Amino acid sequence: MAESMSGLHRSCRCAELSKADVGKEVTVMGWVQKQRNKGGIIFVDLRDRSGLLQIIFEESECGTESFAKAEKLRSEFVIAVTGKVCEREGGINKNLATGEIEVRALRIRILSESETPPFPIEEDSKTKEELRLKYRYLDLRRPDLQRNLILRSKVSTLTRQFLAEEGFLEIETPILNKSTPEGARDYLVPSRVHPGNFYALPQSPQIFKQLLMCSGYDRYFQIARCFRDEDLRADRQPEFTQMDMELSFVDVDDVIDVNERLLQKLFKETIGVDVPLPIQRMTWQEAMDRFGSDKPDIRFGMELTNVTEVVKDCEFGVFKGAIENGGTVRGINAKGQGNMPRKKIDALVDFAKGYGAKGLAYIAIHEDGTIKSSFAKFMKEEEMKALIQAMDGENGDLLLFAADKNKVVWDVLGALRLELANQMRLLHKDEYKFLWVTEFPLLEWSEEENRYTAMHHPFTMPMEEDLQYLETEPGRVRAKAYDIVLNGTEIGGGSVRIHQNDIQERMFEALGFTKEQAYSQFGFLLNAFKYGVPPHAGLAYGLDRLVMLMAQMDSIRDVIAFPKVKDASCIMSEAPNIVDEKQLEELGIAVIASSEKKEDEE
């Protein structure tokens, strides 16, 4: 039978006690992790979010009634214990923060009883994620998940403190807004009072934070909820959190300076990691050429080498054809992997095909200097020698080559170097390598839409020296855009914004918008730009991704209290779900069964 809290007051959390508290009478509360009855003495491990504390019950000290209650304790009962802090008699437990002490119970109240949980509440749970997510309220009791969410809270608090000291104002922007289809797919919200009309949930506060700069607020920030109806991956959720900021009267270096100091503070004060400043910078073009990725992991080498010039005259059809079609031949050197079994090399070939490669050419240099290659018979001896030399190939190395259009070659080798790094165990989660990637292309060609689309968004400022190419060679124009990358994951991105009307109009034209279309979608921003707009720039971090890396987790689900799964549903609450017919009638909405469902029912 559960008892009340009447007259009780918790002195402290379990793991806040230490040897300095020996002799004090305290009241602690929490969940029973484990109860061990040794006959005449009962040991209870009590858990709250701070950690574990050992409680000792002896009938001579706590009395018959309290001892009887202690006997019936089971895992996850919620209890309050008043007792005396003592030095631990059974030897120090070095694995516990409270390992030098224990509390000898005087009184106990059982505040709540518990059924047997569907899985053990323990660190590094081996229980299937699907079951844990169904009972997320239990999963969140696990100490490792609690540490993750405490870390997340600290990151948010420190960010607020730092930005406030830097003169930023925290301002909230609307959740219900107008849909602007340029970008990812919106989540739509039907309006009851405006039948047939819809709000959209924000993909980011982009337009409103620019309006705040127009309004003279100078430095804005927000820890903002954002929503995107898109396919999910391990580091994606339909709703996520941005640490968002915008600054007036600044250029690229000003934004980077503030953010480098913010990152340095966050990493030092939460996980004790020193971030040396300044953080390395690399242009988008250099990142693609060296790593095949615009978010390169620089914890290891294995960089791409362009060998197009070396093999341009060879008779190997794959290389020859790619070069003739305007492509390139590039390779990576997997040091020490020259004796990799053929079966594993074939698996790498299949892996490369998954990224668009037609195949993967290789040279395996064994420790004794013998060579095995998939294309040696098409190469002269001196050509093969020159190619190995260009790749810095030595005995024991495995050289892998892709030949195709640049984008395919970059995608294939960029992914392949990460796959090999995983296999070779070169990636260490406790190593943090930051990188700014700058000067992204302003536009990218969309085969699907048969037009140029904005690589970031339509308000990104082109590099001044490239403005001359906006109409004639749009693909050549670089943007004043920058991403902050950590260990091969983009944790934030931003840009200098366009603040001149004429450049904004030219940008919309390059994107294939008529003036009417531009005003239809973004009229309130463009009208605001008629009334004196300061130069401004900004950046937003994905808070979930950032904390995931700080906590050394593999998925952002491990740093979000109540995450969705890959199909954007919540296993625990069973969202999304059907609603009352009456609610739909009020909104003027009819739900039509899909043709596939009808066929299944037939």
DAKA-V149592 format. One record per backbone hydrogen bond with DSSP energy under -1.0 kcal/mol. CO is the residue of the C=O (numbers start at 1). NH is the residue of the N-H. E is the energy in kcal/mol with one decimal. If there is no record, write none. Layout:
co->CO nh->NH e->E
co->CO nh->NH e->E
//
This chain:
co->5 nh->8 e->-3.0
co->13 nh->16 e->-1.3
co->14 nh->17 e->-1.2
co->18 nh->21 e->-2.1
co->19 nh->22 e->-1.6
co->21 nh->24 e->-2.4
co->24 nh->85 e->-2.6
co->26 nh->83 e->-2.5
co->27 nh->11 e->-2.6
co->28 nh->81 e->-3.0
co->30 nh->79 e->-2.3
co->31 nh->47 e->-3.2
co->32 nh->76 e->-3.1
co->34 nh->45 e->-2.5
co->36 nh->43 e->-2.9
co->41 nh->38 e->-2.7
co->42 nh->57 e->-2.7
co->43 nh->36 e->-3.1
co->44 nh->55 e->-3.2
co->45 nh->33 e->-3.3
co->45 nh->34 e->-1.0
co->46 nh->53 e->-1.9
co->47 nh->31 e->-3.2
co->48 nh->51 e->-1.2
co->51 nh->48 e->-1.9
co->53 nh->46 e->-3.1
co->54 nh->103 e->-2.5
co->55 nh->44 e->-2.5
co->56 nh->105 e->-2.7
co->57 nh->42 e->-2.3
co->58 nh->61 e->-1.7
co->58 nh->62 e->-2.7
co->59 nh->63 e->-1.8
co->63 nh->67 e->-2.2
co->64 nh->68 e->-2.4
co->65 nh->69 e->-1.9
co->66 nh->70 e->-2.4
co->67 nh->71 e->-1.8
co->70 nh->73 e->-1.1
co->74 nh->77 e->-2.0
co->77 nh->32 e->-2.4
co->78 nh->111 e->-1.8
co->78 nh->112 e->-1.8
co->79 nh->30 e->-2.0
co->80 nh->109 e->-2.5
co->81 nh->28 e->-2.6
co->82 nh->106 e->-3.5
co->82 nh->107 e->-2.1
co->83 nh->26 e->-2.9
co->84 nh->104 e->-2.8
co->85 nh->23 e->-3.3
co->86 nh->102 e->-2.2
co->93 nh->96 e->-1.6
co->96 nh->99 e->-1.5
co->98 nh->101 e->-1.7
co->99 nh->93 e->-1.8
co->100 nh->88 e->-2.6
co->102 nh->86 e->-3.1
co->103 nh->56 e->-2.8
co->104 nh->84 e->-2.2
co->107 nh->82 e->-2.2
co->109 nh->80 e->-2.5
co->110 nh->3 e->-2.7
co->112 nh->78 e->-2.9
co->120 nh->122 e->-1.3
co->128 nh->132 e->-2.0
co->129 nh->133 e->-2.9
co->130 nh->134 e->-1.5
co->131 nh->135 e->-1.6
co->133 nh->136 e->-1.2
co->135 nh->138 e->-1.7
co->135 nh->139 e->-2.2
co->136 nh->140 e->-2.8
co->138 nh->141 e->-1.8
co->139 nh->142 e->-1.8
co->142 nh->146 e->-2.4
co->143 nh->147 e->-2.4
co->144 nh->148 e->-1.8
co->145 nh->149 e->-2.2
co->146 nh->150 e->-2.3
co->147 nh->151 e->-2.5
co->148 nh->152 e->-2.3
co->149 nh->153 e->-2.1
co->150 nh->154 e->-2.3
co->151 nh->155 e->-2.5
co->152 nh->156 e->-2.1
co->153 nh->157 e->-2.5
co->154 nh->158 e->-3.0
co->155 nh->159 e->-2.2
co->156 nh->160 e->-2.3
co->157 nh->161 e->-2.4
co->158 nh->162 e->-3.0
co->159 nh->163 e->-2.7
co->160 nh->164 e->-2.3
co->161 nh->165 e->-2.1
co->162 nh->166 e->-1.3
co->163 nh->168 e->-2.8
co->164 nh->167 e->-1.5
co->169 nh->221 e->-2.2
co->177 nh->200 e->-3.0
co->185 nh->229 e->-2.6
co->187 nh->201 e->-2.5
co->189 nh->199 e->-3.3
co->194 nh->197 e->-2.2
co->197 nh->191 e->-2.6
co->199 nh->189 e->-2.8
co->200 nh->177 e->-1.8
co->202 nh->227 e->-2.8
co->205 nh->209 e->-2.7
co->206 nh->210 e->-1.7
co->207 nh->211 e->-2.0
co->208 nh->212 e->-2.0
co->209 nh->213 e->-1.3
co->210 nh->214 e->-1.9
co->211 nh->215 e->-1.6
co->212 nh->217 e->-2.2
co->213 nh->216 e->-1.4
co->217 nh->219 e->-3.3
co->218 nh->248 e->-2.6
co->219 nh->169 e->-2.6
co->220 nh->246 e->-2.0
co->221 nh->171 e->-1.6
co->222 nh->224 e->-1.0
co->222 nh->244 e->-3.1
co->224 nh->242 e->-3.0
co->226 nh->240 e->-2.4
co->228 nh->230 e->-1.5
co->233 nh->236 e->-1.9
co->234 nh->556 e->-1.5
co->238 nh->228 e->-2.3
co->240 nh->226 e->-2.9
co->241 nh->543 e->-2.1
co->242 nh->224 e->-2.3
co->243 nh->541 e->-2.3
co->244 nh->222 e->-2.1
co->245 nh->539 e->-1.6
co->246 nh->220 e->-2.4
co->247 nh->537 e->-2.3
co->251 nh->255 e->-1.6
co->252 nh->256 e->-2.3
co->253 nh->257 e->-2.3
co->254 nh->258 e->-1.9
co->255 nh->259 e->-2.0
co->256 nh->260 e->-2.4
co->257 nh->261 e->-1.8
co->258 nh->262 e->-1.9
co->259 nh->263 e->-2.5
co->260 nh->264 e->-2.3
co->261 nh->265 e->-2.0
co->262 nh->266 e->-2.7
co->263 nh->267 e->-2.6
co->264 nh->268 e->-1.8
co->265 nh->269 e->-2.6
co->266 nh->270 e->-1.4
co->267 nh->271 e->-1.2
co->267 nh->273 e->-2.3
co->280 nh->436 e->-2.9
co->282 nh->438 e->-2.3
co->283 nh->287 e->-2.5
co->284 nh->288 e->-2.5
co->285 nh->289 e->-2.5
co->286 nh->290 e->-2.6
co->287 nh->291 e->-2.6
co->288 nh->292 e->-1.6
co->290 nh->304 e->-3.0
co->305 nh->331 e->-2.2
co->307 nh->311 e->-1.9
co->311 nh->314 e->-1.7
co->316 nh->320 e->-2.7
co->317 nh->321 e->-3.1
co->318 nh->322 e->-1.7
co->319 nh->323 e->-2.2
co->320 nh->324 e->-2.5
co->321 nh->325 e->-1.6
co->322 nh->327 e->-3.1
co->323 nh->326 e->-1.7
co->328 nh->404 e->-1.8
co->329 nh->307 e->-2.2
co->330 nh->402 e->-2.5
co->331 nh->305 e->-2.4
co->332 nh->400 e->-2.5
co->333 nh->335 e->-1.3
co->334 nh->337 e->-1.8
co->334 nh->398 e->-1.5
co->337 nh->340 e->-1.9
co->341 nh->345 e->-1.9
co->342 nh->346 e->-2.8
co->343 nh->347 e->-1.6
co->344 nh->348 e->-1.7
co->345 nh->349 e->-2.0
co->346 nh->350 e->-2.2
co->347 nh->351 e->-2.2
co->348 nh->352 e->-2.6
co->349 nh->353 e->-1.9
co->350 nh->354 e->-1.3
co->352 nh->355 e->-1.5
co->352 nh->357 e->-1.9
co->353 nh->356 e->-1.7
co->361 nh->401 e->-3.2
co->362 nh->374 e->-1.8
co->363 nh->399 e->-3.1
co->364 nh->372 e->-2.4
co->365 nh->396 e->-1.8
co->366 nh->369 e->-2.2
co->370 nh->366 e->-2.8
co->372 nh->364 e->-3.7
co->375 nh->378 e->-1.9
co->376 nh->379 e->-1.9
co->380 nh->384 e->-2.5
co->381 nh->385 e->-2.2
co->382 nh->386 e->-2.2
co->383 nh->387 e->-2.2
co->384 nh->388 e->-2.4
co->385 nh->389 e->-2.3
co->386 nh->390 e->-2.4
co->387 nh->391 e->-1.5
co->388 nh->393 e->-3.0
co->389 nh->392 e->-1.6
co->394 nh->397 e->-2.0
co->396 nh->338 e->-3.2
co->397 nh->365 e->-2.9
co->398 nh->334 e->-3.0
co->399 nh->363 e->-2.5
co->400 nh->332 e->-2.2
co->401 nh->361 e->-1.9
co->402 nh->330 e->-2.3
co->404 nh->328 e->-2.5
co->405 nh->409 e->-2.4
co->406 nh->410 e->-3.0
co->407 nh->411 e->-2.5
co->408 nh->412 e->-2.8
co->409 nh->413 e->-2.6
co->410 nh->414 e->-2.7
co->411 nh->415 e->-1.9
co->412 nh->416 e->-2.4
co->413 nh->417 e->-2.4
co->414 nh->418 e->-1.0
co->415 nh->419 e->-2.2
co->416 nh->420 e->-2.7
co->417 nh->421 e->-2.1
co->418 nh->422 e->-2.1
co->419 nh->423 e->-2.3
co->420 nh->424 e->-2.8
co->421 nh->426 e->-2.9
co->422 nh->425 e->-1.1
co->428 nh->431 e->-1.9
co->433 nh->487 e->-2.1
co->435 nh->485 e->-3.2
co->436 nh->282 e->-2.3
co->437 nh->483 e->-2.5
co->438 nh->284 e->-2.7
co->440 nh->479 e->-3.8
co->442 nh->455 e->-2.1
co->444 nh->453 e->-2.9
co->446 nh->450 e->-1.6
co->446 nh->451 e->-1.2
co->451 nh->446 e->-2.8
co->453 nh->444 e->-2.6
co->457 nh->460 e->-1.5
co->459 nh->498 e->-2.4
co->461 nh->480 e->-3.4
co->463 nh->466 e->-2.0
co->464 nh->467 e->-1.1
co->466 nh->469 e->-2.1
co->467 nh->470 e->-1.6
co->469 nh->473 e->-2.3
co->473 nh->476 e->-2.3
co->474 nh->477 e->-1.3
co->477 nh->442 e->-3.0
co->478 nh->463 e->-3.1
co->479 nh->481 e->-1.7
co->480 nh->496 e->-2.5
co->481 nh->439 e->-1.0
co->482 nh->494 e->-2.7
co->483 nh->437 e->-2.6
co->484 nh->491 e->-2.3
co->484 nh->492 e->-1.4
co->485 nh->435 e->-1.9
co->486 nh->489 e->-1.6
co->489 nh->486 e->-3.0
co->491 nh->542 e->-2.5
co->492 nh->484 e->-2.5
co->493 nh->540 e->-2.1
co->494 nh->482 e->-2.6
co->495 nh->538 e->-2.1
co->496 nh->461 e->-3.0
co->500 nh->504 e->-2.2
co->501 nh->505 e->-2.4
co->502 nh->506 e->-1.9
co->503 nh->507 e->-2.3
co->504 nh->508 e->-2.2
co->505 nh->509 e->-2.1
co->506 nh->510 e->-2.3
co->507 nh->511 e->-1.6
co->508 nh->513 e->-2.8
co->509 nh->512 e->-1.7
co->514 nh->518 e->-2.4
co->515 nh->519 e->-2.3
co->516 nh->520 e->-2.4
co->517 nh->521 e->-2.0
co->518 nh->522 e->-3.1
co->519 nh->523 e->-1.4
co->522 nh->526 e->-2.5
co->523 nh->527 e->-3.0
co->524 nh->528 e->-1.2
co->525 nh->529 e->-1.6
co->527 nh->530 e->-1.7
co->528 nh->531 e->-1.8
co->535 nh->249 e->-3.2
co->536 nh->497 e->-2.7
co->537 nh->247 e->-3.3
co->538 nh->495 e->-1.0
co->539 nh->245 e->-2.0
co->540 nh->493 e->-2.1
co->541 nh->243 e->-2.0
co->542 nh->546 e->-2.5
co->543 nh->547 e->-2.6
co->544 nh->548 e->-2.2
co->545 nh->549 e->-2.1
co->546 nh->550 e->-2.1
co->547 nh->551 e->-2.8
co->548 nh->553 e->-2.9
co->555 nh->558 e->-1.4
co->556 nh->559 e->-1.9
co->565 nh->568 e->-2.3
co->569 nh->565 e->-2.6
co->570 nh->574 e->-1.7
co->575 nh->570 e->-3.2
co->580 nh->584 e->-1.6
co->581 nh->585 e->-2.4
co->582 nh->586 e->-2.2
co->583 nh->587 e->-1.3
co->584 nh->589 e->-2.7
co->594 nh->598 e->-2.1
co->595 nh->599 e->-2.3
co->596 nh->600 e->-2.0
co->597 nh->601 e->-2.3
co->598 nh->602 e->-2.1
//
